[in-house]
Amino acid sequence: MNVEELVQDTLRDLADEQPPARPGLADRVLVARRRRRTRRVAAVAVATAAVVAVTVAVPQLVEGGGRDDDRRAAQVRSQRDPSAPRKGIAVGQTVLATYYTQKLVAKGKGEGVVERTYWLLDPRTNTYREDGRWSYVAVAPGARTAAVLERDLPANRIGLLDLATGEVERWIPVERGIGGLAYSSDGSQLVATTYDEHPDLGERVQTEGEKDSPLTLVQRNGTTRTGFFLVDVAGGTVVGPWREVEAGRDVWGRADFAFTRDDARLYGRVIGDRDGMEKFYDLSDGDQVEPPADEKHLRWDVPARLSPNGELAALGLTKEVDGKPGEPGKSYSSIRDPRTGAEITKVRGGHLLAWADDRRLFAWERTTGLNDGDGYKDRLVMVTIGSDTIVPLSGERDPDDGFERTWEPVFVTR
């Protein structure tokens, strides 16, 4: 039995032995990195229903396409976090469609931007291939097409990229510069967030009291976000006029818009008196509106959001399990009723990323204890509601290696 079959059997056994669950989704600009702690968020699409055959990859192994493919994989591997995957990772109806790394690029005295490099899933080879052309990538449901922005932000056109051929099939011009993209849940629309300046522009600083520390980036007060366009993907056209959305003091740095579950409204992160705050906006005019009843308790910094059946909400890290502190090397997150906010249960994982189905989720889970001298490390895992067992899906990330080597996943329904 090979490694892939072993992980498949483990996941199936895990699913069979668990009872059903009881009924009941930008990145922020990089802040100064403190030693021994790093955690970032990626904007992701929410998974849809059904439990089907599982395909996972163990990134320590090179599998597939012959000596040339192995050589290219080795070359790429030497330039990135060794924990990053090579072969496609998918569970249920959800696939890790792309991931990205980041680097700080100087832009004049005292300023810099965080630039991304993407590795896109090639549907022909089921492998991740580096594509350095794009500053921002949003993958459509089905993981066959992506909307892309060129390197210089804000961009004045959107490319629709065929992930199999690597060719842009259509360019969609826009009248104002854009810095972020997100698909609707059915893939028929895009929301393009407009900015006056690069959304990841910040001040280059050194950590206070550490003269030898590397320059890092801190987000500036305020934001240059100005509004959004809606795009008809099939027609390749902008729908209606540009919608202006005034950015108040509670909106800082990158603050991209995304669609709500029903595609009827938009949401975006804000800074406030609690972590993960969101505001919701009308599609037609950009005015602020009330949140949907099942999304009012969600947080922008927990990408998993609602389960496919809409009955469960993935929320943040919790410190206790059954009244006892979490064990060293273990983390737990809260699963709540989306309409009342009441906690239903807890599930393994320190950061819930996407639902694979109504019982299983992709998550980051730490591999180090709370007081370990090696600091915080984590890996991508599959967790199941009702079980304390995890299935590792990647190698271990070490944030102390620097943010330029730490990869961030983006999930979509397949």
N, C-alpha and C positions, 0 to 999 in steps of 0.2 A: 504493500500500500504506500503510495507516495504522499508527500506532505499535504498536497491539495485535497486528496481524498480523505486523509485523516481529519483535517479541519472541517470538511463537509460532514463527516460522520459525527463529529463532536457537536456541531451546531444542530443537526437533526435530533440527536439524542437529547440535547438540552431542551429543544422545543417540545419533544414528546413528553418529557417528564414534568413540565410546568403546567399549572392550571391556567385557564384563561384570565385575562386581566378583568378586574371589576369595572363596570361601566362608570361612568361618572357624570420665525425667521423672520456689510460694509465695514467695513473695517474702520476702526479708529486710527488716527495718525499715531505713529509710534511714540511712546513716551520714553523718558530716560530709563535705561535698563538698570535695574538694581541686581546686584549679584544674588544668586540663589533663588530668584523667582522671575518667571516669564510666562505669561499666558496671553494668547491673542485669539481673536475671533474671526471667523470668516463668514461672509454672507453666503447662505446656501438655500437651496430649494427644499421644501418639505416633501418627504417620501409619501407615496400612495400605497394602496392596499395590496394584499395577496402574499401568501408564502409560497415561493417557488424554489427551484433548485438553486443552490448556493455556489458562487464562484468567488474564491478569495485568492490572494497571493501572499506568499511569504517572501519579503523583499531580500532576505539574505541569499536567496537562490536566484541564479540566472537560468531561465527556462525559455525554450522556444527556438527561434528562427535560425540557428546555425552560427558559424564562426563570425561572420560579419556582424550579425546582430549582437552577439556576445561582446565583440570588441567595442562596438558603439556604446553598449550599455556600460561597459567598464569605464570608457572615457567620460561619459556623463556622470557616472557614480563618483568619480574622483573629484568632481566639482560641486557636490552637494552633500547634504546630510545623508550619511550611510543608512539611516533608518527609512528613507523615502522609498516608496514602492516602485517596482519595475513593471510588474504585470497588473492587469486590471483587478480592482477590488469591487465586488458587488455582493450584496445580500438581499434577498427578497426582491423588491421592486426598486431598489436604490443602488446607485453606482457612484463611486468616487470618480467623477468625470474629469477632474483636473486638480492639480495642486500647484502652489506657487511658493517661491522663496522671495526674499526682499533684500535690498541693499541700499545703503545711504550714499547719495550722489551729491557732491558739493555743487551749489548753484550760486556763485558769488560769495562775497565776504559775509560770513556769519549765517548763511542760509544753506539749505539743502532740501532734497526731496527723497522720499522713499520710493524706489522703483521696484516693480515686480518682474520676476521671470517665471513663466508658466511652463508646466509639463502637461500636455494634453493627451487624453486617452485616444489612441488610434483604434477605431472599431474593427479594422481589418486584422491587426496583429494582437489586439488586446494588450498593448504595451503603452507606457507613457513616454512621449517624445518631447524634448525641449523645443520650444518655439519662442525665440527671443524678440519677435517682431511687435509684440503687443504689450501695452501698458495695463490693459484691463480686459478680462475675458468673462463673459457670462454664457454658460452652456445651457442650451435649450433642453427641455424634457425629451428623453429619448437618446440623449448624448450622441447625436449625429451632426448637429450644427451648433455653432457658437457665434455670438455677437461679440465683436472685438473693436478695440480702440487702438489707434497707432500710438507710437511712443510719446509724442509731444502732447501734453495735456495743458489746457482743455482741447479736445479734438473737435474737428468740424465735420466729421463723417463717421458713420458706423459701418463696419464690414460684417457681412454674413459669411462665415467661414465653414466650408465643408471639412469636417474633422477627418474624413477618410483620405481625401486628396491633399489637404493642406492649402487649398486654393480658396480665395475670396470669390464667392459667386456673385455678389452684388454689393455695391456701395450705396449707402443712403446718406445724402447730404443733410446737414442741419444748419440752422441760421445762427445758433449760439453755441459756444464751446461747452462740451460735455465731458464729464470725468468719471461717470459710473453708469452701469447698466444692470437691469434685472428683467427676467422673463416673467410673464403671467403664468399661472399654474398649468394652463392648457397650451402654452407656447405660442399663442396667436399674437400676443402683444409684447412690446418692450416698453419699459419706462427708462428714459435717459435723463439723468440728473445733470443740470447745468451749473457751471462754476465760472467765476470771473478769473480765477487763478488756479494753478495746480492744487488739487484738493489735499495733497500730501506734502505741501510745502510747510517748512517749519524752521526753527532756529537751531543752529548747530552749537551744542554746548558740551562741556565736560561735567562729569559727576562732581558735585560739590565736595571739596576736601580731598579729591583724588587727582593730583596733577598729572599722573601718568595714565589716567583712564582714557579710552578712545572717545572721539567725538561722537555724540549721539544726537538724536533729533527730539525736540519737544514741540508739541503742537502749540500753535499760536492762539492767543485769545481771539475769539470770534471765528467767522467762517466766510468763505467766498461763495457759498452755495446760493444760487439765485432762483431756481425753479426746476421745471421739467418739461420734456416732450413725451408724447405717447406715439408709438410707432406700430403700424400694421405690418407684421413680419411678412405675410404672404404677398401683400401688395408692394412691400418695400418702400412705403411712404410714411411721412409724418402725418398723424391724424390731428387735425385742428390746430389751433394756435399754441404758441408757447405759454405755459402757465407759470406766472410768477408766484413764488412762495417766499415771503419775507423771513429772513433768518434773524431771529432774536438772539439775546445773550445766552439762551439755553442751547444753542446749536454751535458746536465747535468742530473745526477740522473737517475731515471727510464725513459726510452725513448723507449717504445715498438713499434714495427712495426705493421701496420694494412694494410688491402687491400683497394685499391681504389674501387669506385663503380663498375667499369667494371672488377675487379679482375685481371687487366693486370699489375698493378704496386703496390708498397708499399709506405706508407708515415709514417713519424715519426716526432715528435715535435722537434723543435730546439729553442734556445734562441737567440733573435736578437733585432733589433731596434724597433720592434712592437710586441704587444701581439699575441699569437696564431700562430706563424710562423711554417711552415712545410717544410720538404724536401721530395722529391719523389725519388724512387729507382727502378732499373730494377730487375725483378724477377730472371733472369738467372745468373747475375754476381754481383748484389748489387751495381752497379755504379749509381751515381746520374743522374737523367733524368728530363726532363721538366714535369710539372704537366699536368694532363688531362685538356682540355679546360674548363670543367665545375667544376673543383675543385681548380683552381688556386687562388680563392678568399676566400676559406674556412679557418677555424681556428680549430686547434686541440682541443682548450679549449671550443668549442661549439659542443657537441657530435651529435646534430641532423643532421647537414650537409645538404644533398640534400633531397628534397621531393621525394616521390615514383615515380612521373612522371618525375623527373629531371628538372622541370621548375623553382623551387624556391630554394634558399639557405638560411639556417638559420644562422644568424650572431649574433653579440654580443649586449650587453646592450646599449641602447641609452638613453640620458637624456631628450630629448624633444619629445613632441607629438604635431603635428600641430603647431609648433612654440612656444608652451607653456611648462613650466616645468611640469614633471610628478607629479601627485597628491601624497600626503603622503599615504603610504600603497600600492602604485601602481608602477609597473615597466613595461618597454616596451623594446622589442628587435627588431632588424632590420631584415626584410625579403628582400633579394636582388636577382637580376638577376645573376645566377651563372657564366655566361660567361662575362658579362661586369662589374659586381660588383656594378651596379647602384641600389639604393634602390627602391623597388617597394612599400612597405608598412611597417607598424610596427604592432606588435602583443603584447598582454599582456605577461608578464613573464620576470623575471630577468635573467634566464638561461635556454636556450632551449635544451632539453635532447634528444628527439626522435619524429619523425613524426608518428602520428597514421594513417593518410591518407593525401591527398594533401591539406587539409585545417586546420587540427587540429594537435596540438602538445602537448606532455608532457613537463612540465616546472616546475622549482622552482620559486615560486613567494613570495615575502616578505609579511609578515603580519603586520609589524611595519612601522611607519612613518620614515621619514628621520631624524627627531630630537627627536624621542622617547627616553626616559631614559632607556628603557628596552633593547636597543641595537637591532641588526639585528636578526630577526627570519624569517623562511620561511616554506612553505609546498608544497607538490607535488600537481599540479593542471593540468587540461586540459584547453588549450586555443584554440581559433578559430580565424582564419584570418577574419577580417571584423567585429569582435564583441569585445566589451569591457568586456564581461561577462566571468567569470572563473568558473570551476567546481572543487571544492576541492576533492582530492583523498587520502589525508593522513592528519594526525594531524600535529601540528606545531613542527618544529625542533628548538631547542635553542642551537646554537653553543657555547654559554658561559657555557653550561654544560660540555664542554670538547669534544675533537674529538673522544674519545673512546665511546661516546654515540650517535654520529652522523652517521646515516646510509646513504649509497650511492647506488643509484639504477643502475641496468644494464638491458637494454632493448634489445629484439631481435624480429624478425618477427616470427609469430606463424603459 
